[in-house]
Amino acid sequence: AQSVTQPDIHITVSEGASLELRCNYSYGATPYLFWYVQSPGQGLQLLLKYFSGDTLVQGIKGFEAEFKRSQSSFNLRKPSVHWSDAAEYFCAVGAAGGSYIPTFGRGTSLIVHP
Amino acid sequence: ETGVTQSPTHLIKTRGQQVTLRCSSQSGHNTVSWYQQALGQGPQFIFQYYREEENGRGNFPPRFSGLQFPNYSSELNVNALELDDSALYLCASSPAGTVGYEQYFGPGTRLTVT
């Protein structure tokens, strides 16, 4: 069965600092990997996705993520955080083929200090 | 283009009652997925509908059921409500041709069971 671990429940950074949110997955074959962001009272918004090809994926809002098969990781990064980035971030893994049934991590809450 | 909408925004029900939640997909989207998000957790996949047929189901009991209509709007029905059903219920629609991999989420319905 597929699973996702986001080891950090909360991350606090200063505005302008760099950010890395960790995501580790467990899946037997090549996974489909996703990062979503959820602001309070909002639904989830897709930041970026990895299906195949280049292991460094660029997303919206200046985010990027790198797929490392050897480490079963798909960490999310941003070089300079803005106060508006404060939100809940979810990593998800999905199985290829047939219907898409994703598994989400429990999320990492990002707090941005001025 | 309008986004994914859900109704109602909030709902309070009593244990044992039945509830229907509604979702209106984006234009051109023929797949809809439903998720349950408990407080402090990531979304849990309930089921997915593609062209009005159930196309995958997560680990939820049969008292969770759904419908997708010809206009691709959707309903989630929950019978015999339990206290643990209290959660944010999210629907996500996917464009034709993506088989659910690319998901656009609505803002959710907050269900409280007392």
Interface residues (C-beta under 8 A of the other chain):
Chain A: V4 Y32 Y36 G41 Q42 G43 L44 Q45 L46 K49 F51 F90 A92 G94 G98 S99 Y100 I101 P102 T103 F104 G105 R106 G107
Chain B: V4 S33 G40 Q41 G42 P43 Q44 F45 Q48 Y50 N55 G56 G58 L90 A92 S94 V99 G100 Y101 E102 Q103 Y104 F105 G106 P107 G108
